[in-house]
Amino acid sequence: MRPSIRLGRLFGIEIGVHYSWLIIAFLIVFSLASNFQLTNPQWPPQVIWSLAVITALLFFASIVVHELAHAVVAIRRGMPVRSITLFALGGVANIEKESTDAKSEFWIAIVGPITSLVIGMVFLGLAYATGWRPELGTPASPIWAGFVWLGYINIALAVFNMIPGYPLDGGRVFRAIAWRLTGSQDRATRIAAGVGQFIAAALIMFGLIRFFLGAGFGGLWLAFIGWFLSQAAAASYGELEASAALSGVHVRDVMSEDCSTVDGNTNLRTFAEEYLLHTGRRCFVVLANGRQSGLVTVRELKQVERERWPTTTVSQITLPFDRIRTVSPDTDVTQALQIMLREDMNQLPVISNGKLAGVISRADILQFLQTQAELKAA
């Protein structure tokens, strides 16, 4: 998941949030404020809301640290990490490639829950150091209340993440163990995804039962988490099937050799109306003086204000081949797809002997996978 809103960089890793995070951030602040007001009605509103906002920010900082722990171990294991994204159900470290061995998978996965457990213990330790004692019951001081909540929620997060429901951290730990025992990453992923689907179904049923028994929002939230895990496990299994289908397939087998062209002197309005809209294609090879000079896509067009389209030519927004990531016909399709996903590109030029041999796009790969699936189902 790529960040929708970028916040900055830590240790060379981009930190950002997905738009869905804004919803859960509001809900957590509102829930904390309601809880603090219920347990300590004598506190003034400004204290309650300030404490709720600060506590929520510290909680999200804890999630970033959790994901940074994953990232640090991944980097030490030779797997680059581009970004960390906070979203509605937590955070995700966007690791560029899968683990190559069970040991790496195990340590990358388990370090997250360990980090959350340590963070939780640190916050409870801070509360204890400032005078709070468990036997006192509800924390009467705002500092105690914030530290205690952060302590318990991080410990709960560590415990929840160790549920063996793939792709939770616990599910990845389970997959690493299965990988070690079976010697097969694919088989281990299938086992972990199946267990993840079972646990997701159990969470959905348990959440719905709690809801109908009067648990209210808490039951629905549990069911929603189960639904999310079910979708994530299914997606992981789908990625495995796609990876198996693409095994041994090269770019030359999938790429489009018939590349549509557009003259570089064409203005952008004509390009949009007569080329993009008329053909439905998203990428064109640009010709300058009869020679191929680069590519132009919908993305470049959208970066120019519509009012400037009649006076701007395609050549002015062309991406030269030497500024674009390219692949050769012998490149594995899985590698080409990883480049497109990592660079957020929809297509890649295919260069052979210094000349354009074709273009491979996500649509080409998807069509190939759909054909493979139809032939298997026949």
Buried (B, 14 or more C-beta within 10 A) or exposed (E): BBBBEEEEEEEEBBBBBBEBBBEBBEBBBEEBBEBBBEEBEEBEEEBBBEBBBBBBEBBBEBBBBBBBBBBBBBBEBEBBBBBBBBBBBBBBBBBEEEBEEBEBBBBBBBBBBBBBBBBBBBBBEBBBEEEBEEEEEEBBBBBBBBBBBBBBBBBEBBBBBBBBBBBBBBBBBBBBBBBBEBEEBBBBBBBBBEBBBBBBBEBBEBBBEBBEEEBEEEBBBBBBBBBBBBEBBBEBBEEBBBBEBBEEBBBBEBBBEEBEEBBBEBBBBBBBEEBBEEEEBBBBBBBBEEEBBBBBBBBBBEEEEEEEBEEBBBBBBBBEBEEBEBBBBEBBBBBBBBBBEBEEBBBBBBBBEEEBBBBBBBBBBEEBBEEBEEEEEE
